[in-house]
Amino acid sequence: MNVLAKVKTRNLVKKKLRAIPNHIKHTRGIHIQNLVLNSEVYSKAQSIAIYLNLPSEVPTQLIIQDSLVKGKTVYVPKVLDGENMKFVQVFSQDDIDSFPVNKWNISEPPDDDRPDLLNVRLLDLIIVPGLAFSLENESRLGRGKGYYDRYLHLIQTNFDKVPAIVSLAFSEQIIDALPIDSHDIPMDMIFHD
């Protein structure tokens, strides 16, 4: 997919997402999270890496809270520099609530000695955000920085067992065809309303 087509798709989906009233987005977000919570891929997972959502994204709070209550190991992202990120372990909702907010207005773990997922190398499920998705080839289009694409490649090359890779989407984010580039990693599943 060429750069111009990606920009056009991103702008179209962003416009559709802005048109969803917050109370509707909240209700639909709960529904999508419940689809995950009732799925086999989630119930079997003992360790989960998951994004902390932007206001325009499907929320993840219910999944995180349920995971922590059930004793699952939970990892969330931390941006390291202009091009890379890592996933570090979180221990409670209070822990997450204490995180500072980064330049994208997302809560992010502080620089401390939390376990790093790349050192642990055990993960059953990773839930990644995206801006647009195609059910045709389970592909995703991110926000254009490539953080998750690079991280998914790290997982595939460094882990003995590759985790299930899933995304959450509002129906406005689903498009008929999303051409993929050679570096794109398809999702195993896209939970949507």
C-alpha positions as CSV (number, residue, x, y, z in Angstrom):
1,M,0.0,0.0,0.0
2,N,1.6,3.3,-1.0
3,V,2.1,6.1,1.5
4,L,-0.6,8.3,0.1
5,A,-3.2,5.6,0.3
6,K,-2.2,4.9,3.9
7,V,-2.6,8.6,4.8
8,K,-6.0,8.8,3.1
9,T,-7.2,5.7,4.9
10,R,-6.0,6.9,8.2
11,N,-7.7,10.3,7.7
12,L,-10.9,8.7,6.7
13,V,-11.0,6.3,9.7
14,K,-10.0,9.1,12.1
15,K,-13.0,11.2,10.8
16,K,-15.3,8.2,11.3
17,L,-14.1,7.7,14.9
18,R,-14.5,11.4,15.8
19,A,-18.1,11.1,14.7
20,I,-18.9,8.5,17.3
21,P,-20.4,10.1,20.5
22,N,-18.4,9.3,23.6
23,H,-21.2,7.5,25.4
24,I,-21.8,5.3,22.3
25,K,-18.1,4.6,22.1
26,H,-18.1,3.6,25.8
27,T,-21.0,1.2,25.4
28,R,-19.6,-0.4,22.3
29,G,-16.1,-0.6,23.9
30,I,-17.5,-2.6,26.8
31,H,-19.2,-5.0,24.3
32,I,-15.9,-5.5,22.3
33,Q,-14.0,-6.1,25.5
34,N,-16.6,-8.6,26.7
35,L,-16.1,-10.5,23.4
36,V,-12.4,-10.8,24.3
37,L,-13.2,-11.8,27.9
38,N,-15.4,-14.6,26.8
39,S,-13.1,-15.9,24.1
40,E,-11.0,-19.1,24.3
41,V,-7.8,-17.3,23.3
42,Y,-8.2,-15.0,26.4
43,S,-9.3,-17.7,28.8
44,K,-6.3,-19.9,28.0
45,A,-3.8,-17.0,28.2
46,Q,-1.7,-16.7,31.4
47,S,0.3,-13.8,30.2
48,I,-1.0,-10.8,28.2
49,A,0.6,-7.8,26.6
50,I,-2.0,-5.0,26.0
51,Y,-2.1,-1.4,25.0
52,L,-3.3,1.4,27.2
53,N,-5.8,3.1,24.9
54,L,-6.1,6.5,23.4
55,P,-9.6,8.1,23.7
56,S,-10.3,7.2,20.1
57,E,-9.4,3.5,20.5
58,V,-11.4,0.6,21.8
59,P,-10.8,0.7,25.6
60,T,-8.8,-2.0,27.3
61,Q,-9.5,-1.3,31.0
62,L,-11.9,-4.2,31.6
63,I,-9.5,-6.7,30.0
64,I,-6.6,-5.4,32.1
65,Q,-8.6,-5.4,35.3
66,D,-10.0,-8.9,34.7
67,S,-6.5,-10.2,33.9
68,L,-5.1,-8.8,37.1
69,V,-7.9,-10.2,39.2
70,K,-7.4,-13.6,37.6
71,G,-3.7,-13.6,38.3
72,K,-2.6,-13.3,34.7
73,T,0.8,-11.6,34.1
74,V,0.1,-8.3,32.3
75,Y,2.5,-6.2,30.3
76,V,1.9,-2.7,28.9
77,P,4.0,-0.7,26.4
78,K,6.6,2.0,27.2
79,V,8.1,4.1,24.4
80,L,11.9,4.1,24.6
81,D,12.9,6.6,21.9
82,G,11.8,7.8,18.6
83,E,11.4,4.3,17.1
84,N,11.3,1.6,19.8
85,M,9.2,0.5,22.7
86,K,9.2,-2.3,25.2
87,F,6.5,-4.0,27.2
88,V,6.9,-4.1,31.0
89,Q,4.9,-5.8,33.7
90,V,2.2,-4.1,35.7
91,F,1.0,-5.3,39.0
92,S,-2.4,-3.7,39.8
93,Q,-4.8,-1.0,38.7
94,D,-3.4,1.3,41.3
95,D,0.0,0.8,39.7
96,I,-1.4,1.8,36.3
97,D,-3.3,4.7,37.8
98,S,0.0,6.1,39.1
99,F,1.7,6.2,35.7
100,P,2.6,9.5,34.3
101,V,1.1,10.6,30.9
102,N,3.4,10.7,27.9
103,K,3.4,13.2,25.0
104,W,0.5,11.3,23.3
105,N,-1.6,11.7,26.4
106,I,-1.3,8.0,27.2
107,S,-0.5,6.6,30.7
108,E,3.0,5.0,30.5
109,P,5.1,3.1,33.0
110,P,7.9,5.1,34.6
111,D,11.6,4.2,34.1
112,D,12.1,1.7,36.8
113,D,13.2,-2.0,37.2
114,R,9.9,-3.7,36.1
115,P,10.3,-7.0,34.3
116,D,10.8,-6.5,30.6
117,L,8.8,-8.9,28.3
118,L,11.8,-9.4,26.0
119,N,13.8,-10.7,28.9
120,V,11.0,-13.0,30.2
121,R,10.1,-14.3,26.7
122,L,6.9,-15.9,27.7
123,L,3.7,-14.5,26.3
124,D,0.4,-16.1,25.4
125,L,-1.6,-13.2,23.9
126,I,-0.8,-9.7,22.6
127,I,-3.5,-7.2,22.0
128,V,-2.4,-4.5,19.6
129,P,-4.1,-1.2,18.6
130,G,-4.6,-0.1,15.1
131,L,-6.4,2.5,13.1
132,A,-7.9,0.4,10.3
133,F,-8.4,-3.3,9.8
134,S,-9.4,-5.7,7.1
135,L,-11.2,-8.9,8.0
136,E,-10.3,-10.2,4.5
137,N,-6.7,-10.8,5.4
138,E,-6.7,-10.0,9.1
139,S,-4.4,-7.0,8.4
140,R,-4.1,-3.8,10.4
141,L,-3.0,-0.3,9.6
142,G,-1.4,1.5,12.6
143,R,-0.9,5.2,13.2
144,G,2.2,5.3,11.0
145,K,5.1,5.2,13.5
146,G,5.7,1.5,13.2
147,Y,6.1,0.8,17.0
148,Y,4.0,-2.3,17.0
149,D,5.2,-3.6,13.6
150,R,8.8,-3.6,14.9
151,Y,7.8,-5.1,18.3
152,L,5.9,-7.9,16.7
153,H,8.9,-8.7,14.6
154,L,11.0,-8.8,17.8
155,I,8.6,-11.3,19.3
156,Q,8.6,-13.5,16.2
157,T,12.4,-13.6,16.1
158,N,13.1,-13.9,19.9
159,F,10.3,-16.0,21.4
160,D,10.2,-19.8,21.2
161,K,6.4,-19.7,21.0
162,V,4.8,-16.9,19.2
163,P,1.7,-15.6,21.1
164,A,-1.7,-15.1,19.6
165,I,-1.9,-11.6,18.1
166,V,-5.3,-9.9,18.2
167,S,-6.8,-6.4,17.8
168,L,-9.9,-4.6,18.9
169,A,-11.9,-2.5,16.5
170,F,-15.0,-0.4,16.2
171,S,-17.0,-1.3,13.0
172,E,-16.0,2.1,11.6
173,Q,-12.4,0.9,11.6
174,I,-13.2,-2.1,9.4
175,I,-12.6,-1.6,5.7
176,D,-13.1,-4.0,2.8
177,A,-9.5,-4.4,1.6
178,L,-6.3,-3.2,3.3
179,P,-3.3,-4.1,1.1
180,I,-0.4,-5.4,3.1
181,D,3.3,-4.6,2.8
182,S,5.9,-7.4,3.2
183,H,6.8,-6.3,6.8
184,D,3.1,-6.4,8.0
185,I,2.2,-9.1,10.4
186,P,-1.4,-10.3,10.2
187,M,-3.6,-10.5,13.2
188,D,-4.8,-13.9,14.3
189,M,-8.2,-12.4,15.3
190,I,-9.9,-9.0,15.2
191,F,-12.6,-8.5,17.8
192,H,-15.1,-5.9,16.6
193,D,-18.7,-4.8,17.1
